[in-house]
Amino acid sequence: MEELTRTYIVPLGVVYEAAPYRRAKKAVIVIREFATRHMKARQVSIDTEVNELIWARGIKHPPRRVTLEMERDEDGVVKVRLPPESEKV
């Protein structure tokens, strides 16, 4: 596999179909599935800043969408992180 870096806007609206006490956990699962599907990943590593962004408003109210930068290395491991400030939408 070759190295690849992309910026995505990940929709998290489907998370609100889950029970209120599971929404932030479900958001992390949705991001992991999104990265696996779009980046053809073998393994996904989510940065702590992304996790803090999802949990910032508590477990019941994660964001509806989030802009993320995903980078795949040669081993198929994808690192999910927030984009630099200049690229945020």
N, C-alpha and C positions, 0 to 999 in steps of 0.2 A: 504494500500500500504506500501511496505517496502522502506527503504532508499536505494539509489542507486547512485553511482558516476561513470561516464564514460568519456573518452576522445575521441572526434571525430574530424576528419578533414572534415569540412563542405565545399562542393563545391559551389562556387558562380558564376560559369560561366554563368548560366542561367540569371543572373542579367544583363548581357551585351546585352540581347535581348530587354530590356526596353529602353525607350528614355533616352538620356544622362543626362537630368536634373532630372531623377527619380531614378538613379541607386543605390545610397547609401540608399535611403529610401526602395527600393526593397530588398536590401541585408539584412536589418533588418527584413523585413517580411519573407524572405526565412529562416533566422536563427530561427525565432520564429516557423515557420511551421516545420522545421527539428526537433527542440526540442520536439514539440508536437507529431510528428509522432514516433520518435525513443525512447522517454522516457515515452510515454503514459501520458502526462502531462495534467492537468486541467488548469493550469496557468503557464506562462513563464515570468521570470524576467531576463532581460538582464543587466549585469553589465555596469557601465559607461566606464570602460576601453575597453570593447569590442566595444562599440559605438564609442569611440574615435579612435580606430584602423580602423574601417570601414570608418570613415569620415576624416582620416588623410590626404588623397590625394585629398580631395574634393568630391563633389557629383557625378562627372562624372567618376572617376577612383577608385572604391572600389577594394579591393584585389580579386583575382580569387579564392582563397581558404583560409580558416582560421582554425587553430587548436583551439578547445574550450573544456573546461571541463564543463560537465553538471552534476548537483547534484539534485536529486529528494528527497524531504522529505516525511514524512508520509502522509501529506495532499494532495500530488499530485502536489505541487508547484515546478517547476524546476528553479534553479538558473544557469544562463549561465555566465561563466567567463573565463578569460584566464588561461591556466594551469601554474603551477609554472615553473620558468626558466629552471630547470633541466629536465623537461619532454618535452619541445618544440622540434618539429621535424625540 
